[in-house]
Amino acid sequence: MKTFVLGDIHGASRALDQCMERSGFDFENDRLIQLGDVVDGFSDVYDCVETLLRVKHLVALKGNHDDWFLEFIRTGYHPTGWNYSGKETALSYLKLTGRERFIKRGRDGYKTALDAKDIPRSHREFFKSQLLYHIDDENNCYVHAGFNRFLSFTMQKPETFYWDRELWLAALDYQTMKDQNPAIGPFINFCECNEIYIGHTPTVNWGTDKPMHAVNIFNMDTGARQGGRLTIMDIRTKEYWQSDVVEELYGVMAGF
């Protein structure tokens, strides 16, 4: 069994299909660890979830966008008013009902005809079952955003795992100092993980649509929602495969 890690999908089913095909992913025998943010970006969220549900050995993590969608599933209320690309997620599920025209821009967000009951039960269960983090048998940690490296996992607030960017930024700063002064002390991480895989903070912010590596952290958000690509990596070999530029696949920019 191979283990692959996949970055933030953001509703880009066409990119997801390319990553699965180009990596040779085996839906029956390989393990996939998906780092969250399946929703909000392009309007193929339904297809993305359907593909992930085909993976026999799937570890699905919660992203901040997924958490917003989960609140809608649980309460019928979307906390951002379907902003931040949420409109495209609503459209994806409205298409199932034939009511995709029933979405309008309001004062603080979008008004839609979508009801939480319109979300297929298997999809509702998918978002309810997403994990905050995952640690494998080799003590590698997988998390959507990050965590407070000065606290144990049991001491963290749940939202830290899908919102925190300080871990990645601290690792970048440390790596720069280490390159300049190899004698600098160790990068403090009370959780003592071997390797850490994150999404959430797009590498395109640093001018690249490739995965980035600092200290023991691999950033797999290669900007599928922000002009970049979707990326899947074999965690043993570190070989990775990418989709085409997602905006070119869809011919439009992601909704924001």
VEXLUMTI-259426 format. One record per atom (N, C-alpha, C): residue in one letter; x, z, y. Coordinates in steps of 0.001 Angstrom, whole numbers, plus 500000, padded with zeros to 6 digits. Layout:
REM VEXLUMTI-259426
AXZY ...
***
This chain:
REM VEXLUMTI-259426
M500842500000498799 M500000500000500000 M500879500000501253 K500615499061502149 K501274499045503446 K500402499795504459 T501052500346505475 T500310500996506553 T500583500269507857 F499495499876508525 F499582499184509800 F498931500036510882 V499447499917512090 V498838500571513241 V498421499486514224 L497216499643514778 L496625498622515643 L496245499232516979 G496590498542518061 G496338499044519405 G494897498884519863 D494684499111521147 D493365499107521781 D492743497707521708 I491551497599521099 I490928496294520846 I490083495822522027 H489315496713522627 H488477496422523788 H487555495218523585 G486856495219522457 G485814494220522242 G486294492822521970 A487593492639521724 A488158491297521552 A488241490954520065 S487128490572519487 S487085490260518061 S487962489068517704 R488056488099518572 R488884486930518285 R490350487334518155 A490788488250519011 A492159488747518936 A492360489589517681 L491365490397517346 L491442491216516137 L491577490332514905 D490790489277514827 D490868488373513684 D492258487756513572 Q492835487371514702 Q494178486784514679 Q495210487793514172 C495120489037514627 C496080490059514196 C495979490311512697 M494758490389512187 M494578490658510768 M495109489498509927 E494848488289510385 E495306487112509642 E496818486953509722 R497392487091510908 R498816486846511094 R499683487906510415 S499155489113510289 S499909490184509625 S499751490156508114 G498813489341507621 G498544489302506197 G497883490568505694 F497115491221506540 F496503492498506191 F495564492336505005 D495696493247504027 D494870493255502826 D493758494290503017 F492522493837503186 F491406494728503485 F491114495718502355 E491495495390501155 E491218496253500012 E492340497255499749 N493581496876500008 N494711497687499562 N495568498291500663 D495561497727501875 D496392498249502963 D495633499301503760 R496407500159504418 R495816501170505306 R495951500691506754 L494887500879507530 L494901500549508947 L494604501800509761 I495485502087510708 I495253503177511649 I494992502540513002 Q493758502644513464 Q493362502015514718 Q493331503080515807 L494003502817516921 L494286503840517926 L493189504059518957 G492005503474518744 G490901503763519649 G490665502701520699 D489636502925521526 D489155501960522516 D488794500638521851 V487857500742520920 V487285499558520284 V486371498837521270 V485766499586522187 V484738499045523089 V485313498745524474 D484451498100525308 D484682497933526751 D485841497000527073 G485500495772527359 G486489494763527736 G485875493389527575 F485686492973526318 F485037491711525997 F483778492015525183 S482884491049525100 S481534491333524589 S481360491051523100 D482405491313522311 D482326491156520858 D482524492490520144 V482062493569520749 V482251494892520150 V481605494962518771 Y480393494439518654 Y479701494469517363 Y480577493849516279 D481145492680516542 D481981491999515553 D483240492800515241 C483810493461516255 C485008494287516034 C484707495409515049 V483598496102515266 V483242497214514381 V482965496702512974 E482274495568512877 E482001494999511560 E483300494709510807 T484304494193511491 T485595493924510857 T486262495218510417 L486264496225511280 L486897497496510924 L486196498154509742 L484894498010509650 L484158498611508546 L484478497947507204 R485069496775507243 R485495496103506009 R486792496686505451 V487521497460506267 V488812498016505848 V488565499213504939 K489000499120503700 K488733500180502725 K489467501471503085 H490690501337503574 H491500502509503927 H491710502517505440 L490686502961506150 L490700502946507618 L490797504355508178 V491690504514509157 V491748505732509961 V491439505306511395 A490281505708511896 A489829505282513223 A489915506455514189 L490632506264515279 L490802507306516287 L489908507055517492 K489608508130518203 K488719508043519366 K489505507750520639 G489061506723521373 G489587506448522697 G488633506952523763 N489070506987524996 N488213507477526077 N486980506584526270 H487156505266526112 H486006504367526219 H485036504588525062 D485581504835523875 D484726505120522727 D483931506404522947 D484534507378523594 D483850508645523852 D482661508435524781 W482821507581525778 W481687507271526661 W480557506629525859 F480908505683524992 F479884505005524190 F479229505985523225 L479999506905522681 L479439507907521779 L478420508783522498 E478687509101523760 E477704509888524505 E476393509122524635 F476494507805524859 F475266506998524907 F474547507033523563 I475289506910522486 I474686506933521148 I473957508250520918 R474550509337521371 R473981510662521109 R472843511029522058 T472911510536523304 T471966511006524315 T471124509902524935 G471510508638524771 G470826507546525454 G471291507358526888 Y472290508156527285 Y472818508105528661 Y474289507712528613 H474647506675529383 H476054506274529456 H476688506929530680 P477730507741530505 P478250508557531603 P478855507784532761 T479239506513532554 T479794505734533666 T478805504685534171 G477578504720533675 G476614503689534069 G477032502303533610 W477703502237532459 W478191500985531878 W479235500304532755 N479858501064533644 N480997500530534402 N482250500544533520 Y483388500140534106 Y484672500110533389 Y484560499280532102 S483986498108532225 S483795497142531144 S482698497541530173 G481978498616530455 G480889499013529577 G479794497975529494 K479622497211530568 K478583496173530573 K478770495217529400 E480020494854529105 E480286493929528003 E479935494555526652 T480115495861526530 T479716496544525301 T478201496508525144 A477492496803526226 A476035496738526191 A475569495327525832 L476199494315526417 L475824492933526126 L476009492600524649 S477079493115524049 S477352492830522655 S476195493276521764 Y475658494464522058 Y474566494974521241 Y473204494441521695 L473069494119522974 L471826493498523433 L471619492138522782 K472718491427522495 K472605490115521850 K471933490228520482 L472107491369519825 L471472491569518519 L469953491621518641 T469485492074519783 T468048492263519988 T467407491090520719 G468227490134521176 G467695489012521944 G467353489383523373 R467886490530523840 R467552490986525197 R468783491004526107 E469740490075525859 E470975490092526640 E470762489814528122 R469612489250528474 R469339488992529899 R468884490248530630 F468556491278529866 F467999492477530476 F469109493467530841 I469935493033531752 I470984493896532277 I471185493521533739 K471121494506534606 K471213494249536039 K472129495266536700 R472782494807537730 R473654495673538510 R472808496600539373 G473078497894539299 G472392498871540126 G473314499461541166 R472859500495541847 R473656501106542912 R474929501741542368 D474825502447541240 D475968503176540702 D476445502654539354 G475894501552538904 G476266501019537605 G475308499937537184 Y475072499824535882 Y474212498777535355 Y472990499389534689 K471866498720534854 K470637499092534168 K470445498110533015 T470243498635531812 T470088497761530655 T468852498159529850 A468447497233529001 A467327497495528099 A467809498091526785 L469108498354526678 L469657498841525421 L469219500276525158 D468785500506523937 D468420501839523473 D469432502254522413 A469734503533522344 A470700504003521347 A470280503612519939 K468977503513519701 K468482503130518374 K468773501672518054 D469132500873519083 D469482499476518844 D470856499347518185 I471667500393518267 I472992500361517657 I472822500564516156 P473304499648515320 P473141499820513876 P473659501177513403 R472995501713512412 R473350503053511938 R474816503142511514 S475317502127510830 S476716502145510387 S477668502212511571 H477284501593512689 H478121501620513880 H478041502989514549 R476854503565514596 R476711504915515152 R477573505904514369 E477550505777513046 E478355506673512212 E479841506424512412 F480209505176512637 F481618504848512896 F482128505603514116 F481390505530515225 F481866506180516449 F481784507707516349 K480836508213515589 K480748509656515406 K481894510194514559 S482453509356513712 S483469509811512765 S484905509584513242 Q485087508964514404 Q486448508747514905 Q487181510081515084 L488464510087514749 L489280511295514802 L489993511424516139 L490330512660516502 L491107512895517715 L492575512522517510 Y493090512749516321 Y494462512374515999 Y494592512330514482 H495688511750514023 H495955511683512587 H497440511905512367 I497779512709511373 I499168512920510980 I499300512513509518 D500223511597509233 D500342511084507871 D501304511939507040 D501556511499505809 D502380512269504887 D503839512349505309 E504257511479506212 E505631511485506700 E505745512172508061 N504698512889508437 N504643513635509696 N504694512724510915 N504219511507510762 N504017510629511909 N502655510945512517 C502584510926513830 C501356511264514534 C500785510011515199 Y499478509867515113 Y498765508745515725 Y497691509333516618 V497643508890517868 V496705509450518831 V496417508388519886 H495227508404520440 H494892507361521403 H495774507427522642 A495821508577523287 A496508508675524577 A497784509504524504 G497678510717524019 G498829511610523991 G498383513036523758 F499229513970524135 F498901515383523997 F499888516181524842 N499573517439525040 N500472518346525749 N501578518750524788 R502792518284525038 R503889518504524095 R504392519943524080 F503876520780524962 F504282522182524999 F503278523090524293 L502250522494523666 L501241523264522962 L501080522739521541 S500690523600520621 S500347523149519281 S499049522361519355 F498782521548518328 F497566520733518322 F496317521604518364 T496359522759517745 T495175523620517714 T494865524215519081 M495816524165520020 M495623524718521357 M495186523671522373 Q495132522405521967 Q494826521317522896 Q493323521222523155 K492954520826524358 K491570520472524637 K491288519107523999 P490115518912523411 P489845517634522717 P490090516404523583 E489677516462524847 E489809515285525712 E491259514927526003 T492171515881525813 T493585515594526031 T494045514449525140 F493575514416523908 F494039513415522956 F493640511999523341 Y492552511841524124 Y492172510475524504 Y492264510216526009 W492875511144526755 W493082510910528181 W494543511089528633 D495311511912527976 D496632512305528456 D497615511135528543 R498260510979529690 R499315509980529845 R500679510631530081 E500703511925530249 E501956512603530594 E502985512500529476 L502540512512528221 L503477512422527110 L504294511135527193 W503603510012527398 W504295508723527473 W505183508642528710 L504692509082529843 L505482509015531065 L506708509919530980 A506546511086530373 A507681511990530190 A508719511381529256 A508267510699528217 A509189510062527281 A509977508948527964 L509313508164528812 L510017507113529550 L511077507702530467 D510713508766531192 D511672509415532091 D512856509970531299 Y512562510617530174 Y513625511193529358 Y514541510098528821 Q513967508990528352 Q514772507913527793 Q515715507338528845 T515222507208530073 T516073506715531158 T517235507669531413 M516939508971531469 M518004509965531687 M518980509993530514 K518453509849529284 K519303509858528099 K520250508670528095 D519755507517528520 D520598506324528585 D521725506503529596 Q521438507240530646 Q522440507471531676 Q523384508618531329 N522884509575530558 N523670510746530194 N523378511128528744 P524114510572527784 P523831510829526364 P523912512304525968 A524538513137526786 A524690514551526448 A523470515386526829 I522469514746527416 I521287515491527848 I520609516151526645 G519929517252526864 G519278517997525784 G518157517221525131 P517580517764524064 P516531517063523311 P515222516976524084 F514434515997523709 F513090515829524259 F512199516865523586 I511679517806524343 I510918518916523777 I509557518430523294 N509243518758522053 N507947518430521472 N507609519526520477 F506803520480520892 F506479521616520041 F505784521196518748 C505169520021518757 C504465519570517561 C505431519022516510 E506659518712516920 E507727518303516016 E507301517153515093 C506649516168515664 C506266514995514890 C507480514095514691 N507449513310513637 N508525512368513362 N508440511204514344 E507472510315514143 E507190509227515076 E505779509410515617 I505563508958516850 I504258509088517499 I503817507698517955 Y502598507337517608 Y502049506036517989 Y500851506265518902 I500873505614520072 I499829505808521069 I499302504464521563 G498161504525522235 G497618503395522982 G497368503856524410 H496239503418524982 H495687503958526233 H496396503511527504 T497724503493527514 T498478503159528728 T499134501797528542 P498575500729529122 P499025499369528805 P500485499105529167 T501200498483528241 T502595498139528505 T502716497076529587 V501627496339529858 V501697495333530929 V501965495991532274 N501728497305532376 N502079498020533610 N503585498018533839 W504362497763532784 W505815497690532885 W506300496259532686 G505398495307532847 G505770493902532845 G505989493280531480 T505429493882530417 T505588493296529093 T504287493411528305 D504007492404527477 D502859492486526582 D503316492728525147 K504510493320525001 K505045493715523708 K504974495234523574 P504993495779522346 P505042497228522190 P506298497799522841 M506187499013523349 M507324499689523959 M507683500929523144 H508970501327523239 H509480502447522459 H510324503327523380 A510012504608523420 A510801505583524181 A510878506865523367 V512088507376523167 V512350508536522319 V511778508225520927 N510790508959520484 N510186508693519166 N508742508196519298 I508397507660520468 I507027507257520754 I506936505732520858 F505956505166520162 F505693503731520204 F504359503519520918 N504392502763521999 N503180502450522753 N502652501104522283 M501449501133521683 M500874499947521064 M499773499294521901 D499510499831523092 D498518499185523962 D499208498092524753 T499123496872524254 T499831495758524886 T498908494923525775 G497896495599526327 G497127495010527422 G496040494038527037 A495375494239525895 A494303493318525513 A493230493222526587 R493007494305527315 R491987494320528365 R492554493942529738 Q493874493847529835 Q494502493655531145 Q495495492503531157 G495068491366530608 G495889490164530692 G496945490037529624 G496939490933528639 G497943490904527583 G497370490485526245 R497924491076525182 R497584490701523818 R497202491939523008 L496627491703521845 L496389492760520871 L497535492727519866 T497965493925519422 T499141494020518557 T498869494894517351 I499380494458516185 I499356495232514951 I500791495339514432 M501163496522513907 M502535496767513473 M502563497396512081 D503514496973511269 D503824497626510001 D504708498820510334 I504245500042510041 I504986501208510528 I506310501417509795 R506453500867508604 R507721501038507882 R508791500093508400 T508446498824508564 T509438497823508959 T509539497659510465 K508500498102511178 K508367497925512632 K508184496461513023 E507935495606512046 E507574494229512357 E506161494233512924 Y505935493414513939 Y504597493371514522 Y504147491936514745 W502824491813514827 W502179490519515022 W501199490663516184 Q501019489591516933 Q500164489657518113 Q499155488519518156 S498079488786518848 S497114487726519134 S497652486845520249 D496956485763520500 D497203485006521724 D496808485890522904 V497150485457524109 V496688486176525297 V495166486237525242 V494611487430525317 V493189487602525040 V492324486869526054 E492700486903527314 E491910486210528324 E491859484708528063 E492927484148527463 E492918482726527130 E492019482456525931 L491934483416525008 L491035483258523867 L489581483184524302 Y489261483942525360 Y487872484019525817 Y487601483134527032 G488639482668527687 G488452481839528859 G487962482584530078 V487962483922530001 V487533484768531112 V488380486023531121 M488403486708532250 M489030488004532324 M488116489049531715 A488677490132531242 A487864491235530750 A487035491808531889 G485845492300531551 G485036492952532572 G485657494264532983 F485501494600534268 F486051495868534769 F484956496611535529 
***
